[in-house]
Amino acid sequence: MKFLAITLIVHRPDPVTGVQKSTQDRFREVLDNALLAEELGFDGFGVGERHERPFISSSPPVVLSHIAALTRRIRLFTAVTTLSLLDPVRAYEDYATLDHLSGGRLELIIGKGNGAAQRALFHVTPEDQWERNAESYEVFRRIWRQDKVTAATRFRPGLKDAEVWPRPYQQPVRVWHGSATSKESVDLAARYGDPLFSANVTHPIEPYAELIRHYRERWEHYGHDPAGIAVGAGTAGLYVARTSQEALEAYRPVFEGTLAFQKQAGLPVVFETLEDFVERSSALVGSPQQVIDKAHRYHEQFGHTVLHLHTDASGLTGTQHRDSLELFQSAVAPVLRKDIPDPPFDWAPVLPASPVREEPARV
């Protein structure tokens, strides 16, 4: 099993202290967390894309390029690239450039994105968002694979023998499809034989498991080998301590502060108590053995081989946050790596067997 640390770069007051960092300090925290993730042995670091409050993650290519310059090993993910909102030509230019600068460490998770405010900002409607997402992805993948592209499009000017530069480093970049609540993203992933990443953060396990089962069915419907399926899954929170009592005591203020924010903002509340949240959500809060057992229960339903963990402290102190990540990597990750297989592809740049390519630029 592989492990990603991700951030959506939420920018709001700390749920426990009520203090809000400056924008610059929040970005600095993201960079520090990326360095920590590489230091602790995480396999990937992901940055979300949102274009509305309370997020400041509107430009993941810029953030990931900075992280690429600071790191050497860790793979760089988007979580997710909102292709329904973006011009696929411009998105390709940004990400192909980032892929070269990082030496082929880029992986994309794409999706239509959520939120009425960002849809309004880009003049995208609930009625056309899925068609935009599918069209943008078709154009994006063709640009990545073809030197010249001709495409009749609805949502951007058509292309005729278009050349888009720079030409790619990875051939092609691996694209995962983010799945939250709808079958459209699941079907798009299955149609192209691409891996799926389940959000798995808001609700209990059942709706996510149903979508993953649908993905597997559609994968075979489109004629792909079931051995090639790769599924990733998110988590709703993380705090690992030596005992369950310590974990619950430390995490309770975080949960209660977040719950108060949800109610104040008028957001739907799924889990009213910490105990229910720990029991029925995907949050990994408890002793190492409890976290291992819960990861296995989810794996039985999902068959996933990649797991993402939120890299933000989100109300924990800096010491609590680091101690939890260190304990996860020392006591939980080795067991799950042994028990659960890796995805059915190399965790490395996607490069042709020949000819030999020049060394990537160092940044």
C-alpha positions as CSV (number, residue, x, y, z in Angstrom):
1,M,0.0,0.0,0.0
2,K,1.1,3.6,-0.8
3,F,0.4,6.6,1.4
4,L,-0.3,10.2,0.3
5,A,-0.4,13.3,2.5
6,I,-2.8,15.9,1.1
7,T,-4.0,19.4,1.8
8,L,-6.9,21.4,0.4
9,I,-5.2,24.5,1.9
10,V,-8.2,25.5,4.0
11,H,-7.7,29.0,5.3
12,R,-10.0,29.6,8.3
13,P,-9.5,30.1,12.0
14,D,-8.0,27.2,13.9
15,P,-10.9,25.1,15.2
16,V,-9.5,24.9,18.7
17,T,-7.7,28.3,19.3
18,G,-9.7,30.5,16.9
19,V,-6.5,32.0,15.6
20,Q,-6.2,32.4,11.8
21,K,-2.8,32.5,10.2
22,S,-1.9,35.0,7.5
23,T,-2.2,33.9,3.9
24,Q,1.6,33.8,3.6
25,D,2.0,31.8,6.8
26,R,-0.6,29.3,5.7
27,F,1.3,28.7,2.4
28,R,4.5,28.4,4.4
29,E,2.8,25.7,6.5
30,V,1.9,23.8,3.3
31,L,5.6,23.8,2.2
32,D,6.7,22.7,5.7
33,N,4.2,19.9,5.6
34,A,5.4,18.7,2.2
35,L,9.0,18.6,3.5
36,L,7.8,16.7,6.6
37,A,5.9,14.2,4.4
38,E,9.0,13.5,2.4
39,E,11.2,13.2,5.5
40,L,8.8,10.7,7.1
41,G,8.6,8.5,4.1
42,F,5.2,9.3,2.5
43,D,4.9,8.2,-1.1
44,G,3.1,11.3,-2.4
45,F,2.0,14.8,-1.5
46,G,-1.3,16.2,-2.9
47,V,-2.6,19.8,-3.2
48,G,-6.3,20.4,-3.8
49,E,-7.9,22.9,-6.2
50,R,-10.7,25.1,-5.0
51,H,-11.8,28.5,-6.2
52,E,-14.0,29.7,-3.2
53,R,-13.9,30.3,0.5
54,P,-12.4,29.0,2.8
55,F,-9.7,27.7,0.4
56,I,-6.6,29.3,-1.0
57,S,-5.8,26.4,-3.3
58,S,-6.7,28.1,-6.6
59,S,-3.3,27.5,-8.2
60,P,-2.0,23.9,-7.5
61,P,0.6,24.0,-10.3
62,V,2.3,27.0,-8.7
63,V,2.3,25.4,-5.2
64,L,3.4,22.0,-6.5
65,S,6.2,23.6,-8.5
66,H,7.6,25.2,-5.4
67,I,7.3,21.9,-3.6
68,A,9.1,20.2,-6.5
69,A,12.0,22.6,-6.0
70,L,12.2,21.7,-2.3
71,T,11.9,17.9,-2.5
72,R,13.6,15.1,-4.5
73,R,11.7,11.8,-4.1
74,I,8.0,12.3,-3.2
75,R,5.4,12.1,-6.0
76,L,3.3,15.2,-6.5
77,F,-0.5,14.9,-6.8
78,T,-3.4,17.2,-7.5
79,A,-6.4,16.6,-5.3
80,V,-8.3,17.3,-7.5
81,T,-7.7,19.2,-10.8
82,T,-11.1,20.7,-11.6
83,L,-11.1,20.1,-15.3
84,S,-14.8,21.1,-15.6
85,L,-13.6,24.7,-14.8
86,L,-10.4,24.8,-16.8
87,D,-9.3,25.2,-20.4
88,P,-7.7,21.8,-21.1
89,V,-5.0,23.4,-23.3
90,R,-3.9,25.8,-20.5
91,A,-4.1,23.0,-17.9
92,Y,-1.9,20.8,-20.1
93,E,0.7,23.6,-20.5
94,D,0.9,24.2,-16.7
95,Y,1.1,20.5,-15.8
96,A,3.5,19.5,-18.6
97,T,5.9,22.2,-17.4
98,L,5.6,21.1,-13.8
99,D,6.2,17.5,-14.8
100,H,9.5,18.4,-16.5
101,L,10.6,20.6,-13.6
102,S,9.8,17.8,-11.1
103,G,11.6,15.1,-13.1
104,G,8.4,13.2,-13.9
105,R,7.0,13.1,-10.3
106,L,3.5,14.5,-11.3
107,E,0.3,12.5,-11.0
108,L,-3.1,14.1,-11.5
109,I,-6.4,13.4,-9.8
110,I,-9.1,15.1,-11.8
111,G,-12.7,15.8,-11.1
112,K,-15.5,18.3,-11.8
113,G,-15.0,19.9,-8.4
114,N,-17.6,21.0,-5.9
115,G,-19.2,24.3,-4.9
116,A,-21.7,26.7,-6.3
117,A,-19.5,29.7,-5.9
118,Q,-16.7,28.4,-8.1
119,R,-19.1,27.2,-10.7
120,A,-20.5,30.7,-10.9
121,L,-17.0,32.2,-11.1
122,F,-16.3,30.2,-14.2
123,H,-19.8,30.2,-15.7
124,V,-20.3,26.5,-15.3
125,T,-23.8,25.1,-14.6
126,P,-24.9,22.0,-12.8
127,E,-26.4,20.9,-16.1
128,D,-23.2,21.1,-18.1
129,Q,-20.5,20.4,-15.5
130,W,-20.2,16.7,-16.3
131,E,-20.1,17.3,-20.0
132,R,-17.4,19.9,-19.5
133,N,-15.4,17.6,-17.4
134,A,-15.5,14.8,-19.9
135,E,-14.7,17.0,-22.9
136,S,-11.8,18.7,-21.1
137,Y,-10.4,15.4,-20.1
138,E,-10.7,14.0,-23.7
139,V,-8.8,17.1,-25.1
140,F,-6.2,17.0,-22.2
141,R,-5.3,13.4,-22.7
142,R,-5.1,13.7,-26.5
143,I,-2.7,16.7,-26.2
144,W,-0.6,14.7,-23.8
145,R,-0.4,11.8,-26.3
146,Q,-0.4,13.5,-29.7
147,D,2.0,16.0,-31.3
148,K,-0.9,17.6,-33.2
149,V,-4.5,17.6,-32.1
150,T,-7.7,18.3,-34.0
151,A,-10.8,18.4,-31.9
152,A,-14.4,19.8,-32.3
153,T,-15.3,21.1,-28.9
154,R,-18.4,22.7,-27.3
155,F,-16.9,24.5,-24.4
156,R,-13.8,26.1,-25.8
157,P,-12.6,27.0,-29.3
158,G,-12.0,24.0,-31.5
159,L,-8.5,22.8,-32.3
160,K,-7.1,22.0,-35.8
161,D,-3.6,20.5,-36.1
162,A,-2.8,22.3,-32.8
163,E,0.6,21.9,-31.3
164,V,0.9,22.6,-27.6
165,W,4.2,23.0,-25.8
166,P,6.2,21.8,-24.0
167,R,5.9,18.3,-25.2
168,P,5.5,15.9,-22.3
169,Y,8.1,14.3,-20.0
170,Q,6.0,11.5,-18.8
171,Q,4.4,9.6,-21.6
172,P,1.7,9.9,-20.5
173,V,1.2,11.4,-17.0
174,R,-1.0,9.1,-14.9
175,V,-4.4,10.4,-14.3
176,W,-6.7,9.3,-11.5
177,H,-10.4,10.2,-11.4
178,G,-11.7,11.7,-8.1
179,S,-15.0,10.2,-7.1
180,A,-17.3,11.6,-4.4
181,T,-21.0,11.0,-4.9
182,S,-21.7,10.5,-8.6
183,K,-21.4,7.7,-11.1
184,E,-20.3,10.0,-13.9
185,S,-16.7,10.2,-12.7
186,V,-16.6,6.5,-12.0
187,D,-17.8,5.7,-15.5
188,L,-15.3,8.1,-17.1
189,A,-12.4,6.5,-15.2
190,A,-13.6,3.0,-16.2
191,R,-14.1,3.9,-19.8
192,Y,-10.5,5.0,-20.2
193,G,-9.0,2.4,-18.0
194,D,-7.8,4.9,-15.5
195,P,-7.4,4.5,-11.7
196,L,-10.1,5.8,-9.3
197,F,-9.7,7.8,-6.1
198,S,-12.6,7.8,-3.7
199,A,-13.0,10.9,-1.6
200,N,-14.4,8.9,1.3
201,V,-14.4,11.8,3.7
202,T,-17.9,13.0,4.4
203,H,-20.2,9.9,4.8
204,P,-20.0,6.4,6.2
205,I,-18.5,3.7,4.1
206,E,-21.6,2.5,2.2
207,P,-22.1,5.1,-0.6
208,Y,-18.3,5.0,-1.4
209,A,-18.2,1.3,-1.5
210,E,-21.2,1.2,-3.9
211,L,-19.4,3.6,-6.3
212,I,-16.2,1.5,-6.2
213,R,-18.2,-1.6,-7.0
214,H,-19.8,0.2,-9.9
215,Y,-16.4,1.2,-11.1
216,R,-15.2,-2.4,-11.1
217,E,-18.3,-3.4,-13.0
218,R,-17.9,-0.7,-15.6
219,W,-14.2,-1.5,-15.9
220,E,-15.0,-5.0,-17.1
221,H,-17.9,-3.7,-19.2
222,Y,-15.4,-1.6,-21.2
223,G,-13.2,-4.7,-21.7
224,H,-10.3,-3.9,-19.4
225,D,-8.3,-6.6,-17.5
226,P,-9.5,-6.6,-13.8
227,A,-5.9,-7.1,-12.7
228,G,-5.2,-3.5,-13.8
229,I,-7.6,-1.9,-11.4
230,A,-6.2,0.6,-9.0
231,V,-8.3,2.4,-6.3
232,G,-7.3,5.0,-3.8
233,A,-9.3,6.2,-0.8
234,G,-9.3,9.2,1.5
235,T,-9.7,9.6,5.2
236,A,-11.7,12.1,7.2
237,G,-9.1,12.7,9.9
238,L,-6.0,11.3,11.6
239,Y,-4.6,11.1,15.1
240,V,-2.6,8.1,16.2
241,A,-1.5,7.8,19.9
242,R,-0.2,5.0,22.0
243,T,-3.7,4.3,23.4
244,S,-7.2,4.9,22.3
245,Q,-7.9,7.0,25.4
246,E,-5.0,9.3,24.6
247,A,-6.2,9.6,21.0
248,L,-9.7,10.5,21.9
249,E,-8.7,13.0,24.5
250,A,-6.4,14.8,22.1
251,Y,-8.8,14.8,19.2
252,R,-12.0,15.8,21.0
253,P,-11.3,19.5,20.9
254,V,-10.5,19.2,17.1
255,F,-13.8,17.4,16.4
256,E,-15.9,19.8,18.6
257,G,-14.3,22.9,17.0
258,T,-14.9,21.5,13.5
259,L,-18.5,20.5,14.4
260,A,-19.2,24.1,15.7
261,F,-17.8,25.5,12.4
262,Q,-20.0,23.2,10.3
263,K,-23.1,24.2,12.2
264,Q,-22.3,27.9,12.1
265,A,-21.7,27.7,8.3
266,G,-25.0,25.8,7.8
267,L,-23.1,22.7,6.5
268,P,-24.8,19.3,6.9
269,V,-23.7,17.4,10.0
270,V,-23.3,13.7,9.5
271,F,-21.6,12.7,12.8
272,E,-22.9,14.4,15.9
273,T,-20.4,13.0,18.4
274,L,-16.7,12.1,18.4
275,E,-17.4,8.5,19.2
276,D,-19.8,8.2,16.2
277,F,-17.2,10.0,14.0
278,V,-14.4,7.6,15.0
279,E,-16.7,4.5,14.7
280,R,-18.5,5.2,11.4
281,S,-16.4,7.7,9.4
282,S,-13.2,7.0,7.6
283,A,-11.2,8.9,10.3
284,L,-8.2,7.0,11.7
285,V,-8.2,8.1,15.3
286,G,-6.9,5.6,17.9
287,S,-4.1,3.4,18.8
288,P,-1.8,1.9,16.1
289,Q,-3.7,-1.4,16.2
290,Q,-7.1,0.3,16.0
291,V,-6.0,2.3,13.0
292,I,-4.6,-0.8,11.3
293,D,-7.8,-2.7,12.0
294,K,-10.0,0.1,10.6
295,A,-7.8,0.4,7.5
296,H,-8.3,-3.3,6.9
297,R,-12.1,-3.1,7.3
298,Y,-12.2,-0.4,4.6
299,H,-9.8,-2.4,2.4
300,E,-12.3,-5.3,2.6
301,Q,-14.9,-3.1,1.0
302,F,-12.8,-1.0,-1.4
303,G,-9.9,-3.1,-2.3
304,H,-7.8,0.1,-2.4
305,T,-4.1,0.1,-2.6
306,V,-3.5,3.9,-2.0
307,L,-4.6,5.8,1.1
308,H,-4.5,9.6,1.6
309,L,-4.1,11.3,5.0
310,H,-4.6,15.0,5.7
311,T,-1.3,16.7,6.2
312,D,-2.7,19.7,8.1
313,A,-2.7,19.9,11.8
314,S,-6.4,21.2,11.7
315,G,-6.5,22.1,15.4
316,L,-3.8,19.8,16.7
317,T,-0.7,21.4,18.1
318,G,2.4,21.1,16.0
319,T,3.9,18.5,18.4
320,Q,0.7,16.4,18.4
321,H,0.5,16.6,14.6
322,R,4.1,15.5,14.1
323,D,4.0,12.8,16.8
324,S,0.9,11.3,15.2
325,L,2.4,11.3,11.7
326,E,5.6,9.7,13.0
327,L,3.7,7.1,14.9
328,F,1.6,6.3,11.8
329,Q,4.8,5.9,9.7
330,S,6.6,3.8,12.4
331,A,3.8,1.6,13.7
332,V,0.9,1.6,11.2
333,A,2.3,2.1,7.7
334,P,4.8,-0.9,7.8
335,V,2.0,-3.3,8.7
336,L,-0.3,-2.0,6.0
337,R,2.5,-2.0,3.4
338,K,3.1,-5.7,4.2
339,D,-0.6,-6.7,4.3
340,I,-2.0,-4.8,1.4
341,P,-0.5,-4.8,-2.1
342,D,0.8,-1.8,-4.0
343,P,-1.1,-0.5,-7.1
344,P,-0.5,-2.6,-10.3
345,F,2.0,-0.2,-11.8
346,D,5.4,1.2,-10.9
347,W,5.5,4.1,-8.5
348,A,7.8,6.0,-10.8
349,P,7.9,8.3,-13.8
350,V,5.9,6.9,-16.8
351,L,8.6,6.8,-19.4
352,P,9.1,4.9,-22.7
353,A,11.5,1.9,-22.6
354,S,13.6,3.6,-25.4
355,P,15.2,5.7,-26.4
356,V,17.2,6.8,-23.4
357,R,15.9,10.2,-22.2
358,E,18.1,13.0,-21.0
359,E,18.3,13.7,-17.3
360,P,15.5,15.9,-16.0
361,A,16.2,19.5,-15.1
362,R,17.1,20.0,-11.4
363,V,15.2,22.7,-9.6
